[in-house]
Amino acid sequence: MPTQGGGHGTRRVKDIDAIVKQGTPWFAKYGYTMEELHNLRAAEGWHARYAGGNAASSGPAKVDPNAVY
């Protein structure tokens, strides 16, 4: 059974993988190593600050069962 697209998708994924592997990781641009990245801790409420909320005054977060955390 022939594959749909003649393997174009597979070839495209391999091309993108090669591009990504030769690039500089985002954390290296800030002077971190992979080991340091694993040891970093995010500040409590960081997601509320970046979402436009105010973590300091909003108190405990309400859990939304449909949200992606």
N, C-alpha and C positions, 0 to 999 in steps of 0.2 A: 504494500500500500504506500503510494508516494506521500511524502510529507507536504503539508500545505505551506506554500511560500518558498519551497526549495531550500530550506535550511537558512533562509535569510535571518530569521530571528536568532538562531543559534550563533551565527556569524556576528551579528550585531552585538550580542551579549559578550562574546569573546573580545571584540574590538573595544567595547566600553571598559571591560575588566582590565585590559592592558593599559588603557589611558589612566584609569584610577590608580593602578599599582605603581605607575611612574611618577605620580603627583606627590606633593607634600601634604601630609595630614594637617587638618586645620589646627590641631593643638600644637604641632611643631612650630607653627608660625608665631605662637605665643610663648615659645621657649619650654614647653612641657614635653616630657617623654611619655610613652605609653604607660610605664610604671607609675609616674606621677599622676597621670590622668585617672588611673584606677583608684588612687588614694584621695582624690579630691572629693570634697563634700559640698553639696549645694546648700545654700542658706535656706532656712525654713521660709516658706512662702514665696520663693523665687518665681514660681509659675504665676502667682497672683499679680506680682509686680509687672511681669512681661505681658500679662493679659490685660493690663490697664486697671486692675483692681488695686486696693490698698490693703496689703496684708496686715499692717500694723493696727489699723483701726477696724478691720472687718471681723476680727476674732476668729474662732475656729471655723474652718471651711465646712460648707455643707457638702455632703457626698452626693454626687449625681450618678446613679447607676448606669446611665447611658453615656457618660463621659469617658474619654480615653485618658488615662493617667500615665 
